[in-house]
């Protein structure tokens, strides 16, 4: 006897098998039989969309080395600061400065080496911006735990703190400066999970070279806010910051270190959505 209302058909067009115990793909949420529910078996569209390779772009103008015996072409133009001609890396010392005084020759050499560094800096900023955009997309999907791990790994590579803090005790944050700052980009910092919020603020303000008058009664106080929702991390600074991990914060979180006056501290201080968006945009510019 047939049971047409029992089970579901596999979503794979080449299969369509009626399965009484169907599986749901955790990524695209479609129904599949036991042979095709694995992402690789049905060429999961959700994963393909997230991890798809960027479209290939045509290489622009290639620059031919001006050495008469060299045929090297480079995608980046490396102009000699003396003769203003392009030479490849091998022929960058081509003798056009030999007649210059030693001091002037050294100055030109320094300027020549600065150009590739500046080009690398610009290229790195562009890549970091693209990575940040992809991470934000991932955080809105089931790939959020993976995105958090990637953020944490990036912070560990460059974070500053106190070297005496044991590696096993370190917790990492991307900390944005006060909203009055001209540059709102974050600093990668770490603190100890054994420290209080107040001691962490003192360390962060020192590393970011911010004025800290938390010990003065009438002065504005520095406090930590979450970039995700603008809420203050803790009402009191004596709370151990490690106790907030996995409840209020996550290791690798993005925070804002901002000033708050006494009147605001008596209420429920929170950063406005407009300023939070400015911080978010500062990361990808």
SVG drawing of the C-alpha trace seen along z (x, -y; Angstrom):
<svg xmlns="http://www.w3.org/2000/svg" viewBox="-2 -68 82 70">
<polyline fill="none" stroke="black" stroke-width="0.4" points="0.0,0.0 1.5,-3.4 1.8,-6.2 2.0,-9.4 1.9,-11.7 4.7,-10.1 8.4,-11.3 9.7,-14.0 11.5,-14.1 15.2,-14.8 15.8,-18.4 18.5,-17.3 17.1,-17.5 18.8,-14.3 17.6,-12.3 14.1,-13.3 14.0,-10.1 11.2,-9.8 12.9,-9.4 11.0,-8.5 13.8,-9.9 14.9,-13.0 17.8,-15.2 17.9,-19.0 21.1,-20.8 22.4,-23.0 23.4,-25.7 20.9,-26.0 18.0,-24.4 16.8,-22.3 15.6,-18.6 17.8,-15.8 18.0,-12.0 20.8,-10.3 23.1,-10.1 22.9,-13.8 22.5,-15.8 26.2,-16.4 27.1,-19.9 29.6,-18.4 27.1,-15.9 24.5,-18.5 26.9,-21.4 25.4,-23.6 24.4,-26.9 24.7,-28.7 28.4,-27.8 29.2,-28.5 27.8,-32.0 29.8,-32.7 33.1,-31.2 32.8,-31.9 36.0,-33.1 36.1,-36.7 35.7,-37.3 39.0,-37.6 39.9,-41.1 42.1,-42.0 45.6,-43.1 46.1,-46.7 49.0,-48.4 52.4,-46.6 55.5,-48.7 58.6,-47.7 62.0,-48.1 64.0,-51.0 67.2,-49.0 68.1,-48.4 68.9,-44.6 65.9,-43.9 62.5,-42.7 60.8,-42.5 57.3,-44.0 55.8,-44.9 52.2,-45.6 53.5,-48.4 55.4,-51.3 58.6,-51.9 59.9,-55.3 63.4,-56.3 63.3,-59.4 66.3,-60.8 65.6,-60.2 61.9,-59.5 62.1,-56.4 60.7,-53.0 63.1,-50.1 62.4,-46.6 63.7,-45.5 66.8,-44.0 67.8,-47.2 66.7,-49.7 70.3,-50.7 71.1,-51.6 73.8,-54.2 72.0,-57.5 72.9,-58.8 76.6,-58.1 77.5,-61.7 75.3,-63.0 76.8,-64.0 76.6,-61.2 74.1,-62.9 71.7,-63.6 72.2,-60.1 71.2,-58.6 68.1,-60.9 66.9,-59.7 67.5,-56.1 65.3,-56.5 62.5,-58.0 62.8,-55.2 62.3,-52.6 59.3,-54.4 57.2,-54.0 56.8,-50.2 56.0,-50.4 53.2,-52.9 51.9,-50.8 51.9,-47.8 50.1,-49.7 47.3,-50.8 46.9,-47.2 46.7,-45.8 44.1,-48.3 42.0,-47.3 42.3,-43.6 41.4,-44.2 38.3,-46.1 37.1,-43.2 37.8,-40.6 35.8,-42.8 32.8,-42.9 32.9,-39.1 33.1,-38.6 30.1,-40.8 28.1,-38.8 29.2,-35.5 28.2,-36.8 24.6,-37.0 24.6,-33.3 25.4,-30.0 29.0,-30.7 29.2,-33.2 31.4,-31.0 33.9,-30.7 33.9,-34.5 34.6,-35.1 37.5,-32.7 39.0,-34.5 38.6,-37.9 40.4,-36.5 43.3,-35.1 43.7,-38.5 43.8,-40.3 46.4,-37.9 48.8,-38.7 49.1,-42.4 47.6,-43.1 49.4,-45.2 49.2,-44.8 51.5,-44.0 54.0,-41.3 53.9,-40.0 50.3,-38.8 50.6,-35.0 49.5,-33.9 46.8,-31.6 45.3,-34.6 45.1,-36.9 41.7,-38.1 41.7,-40.2 39.6,-43.1 39.5,-45.6 39.1,-48.9 37.8,-52.0 38.8,-55.5 36.4,-58.1 33.9,-59.5 35.7,-62.9 38.8,-61.4 39.7,-62.2 40.4,-58.5 37.8,-56.0 39.7,-52.9 40.3,-50.3 43.5,-49.3 44.2,-45.6 44.7,-45.2 44.7,-42.4 44.2,-42.3 44.2,-39.7 41.1,-37.6 42.1,-38.0 41.9,-41.9 39.0,-44.1 37.3,-46.3 38.8,-49.4 42.4,-48.0 41.7,-47.0 40.5,-50.6 43.7,-52.0 45.8,-49.7 43.8,-50.4 43.9,-54.2 47.7,-54.0 48.2,-52.0 45.9,-54.3 47.5,-57.5 44.1,-58.8 43.7,-61.1 42.5,-59.1 41.0,-60.9 39.0,-58.1 40.5,-58.8 39.3,-62.4 35.9,-63.0 34.5,-65.7 36.3,-64.7 34.6,-62.6 35.2,-58.9 36.4,-56.4 34.1,-53.4 33.9,-50.5 31.0,-50.0 30.1,-47.1 30.2,-48.0 27.4,-45.5 24.6,-47.3 26.2,-50.4 25.6,-49.0 28.2,-49.7 30.2,-46.6 29.7,-46.9 28.1,-49.4 31.0,-49.1 34.7,-48.9 35.5,-46.5 33.9,-43.6 36.5,-41.0 36.5,-41.3 37.1,-37.5 33.7,-36.8 32.0,-38.7 33.4,-36.4 30.7,-34.2 27.9,-36.1 28.3,-39.8 31.5,-39.6 33.3,-37.2 37.1,-36.9 37.9,-39.0 35.0,-41.4 34.9,-45.0 34.6,-47.7 34.5,-51.5 36.4,-53.3 34.6,-56.6 34.1,-59.3 31.0,-59.6 30.1,-62.3 28.8,-61.7 25.2,-62.5 25.3,-59.9 26.8,-57.3 23.8,-57.7 21.5,-56.6 21.9,-54.0 24.7,-55.3 24.5,-53.9 26.1,-54.9 23.7,-56.1 23.2,-54.0 24.6,-56.9 28.0,-56.9 28.1,-53.1 27.6,-53.1 30.4,-55.6 32.7,-53.2 31.6,-50.3 32.3,-52.3 35.7,-53.4 36.9,-49.8 36.1,-49.3 37.3,-52.6"/>
</svg>
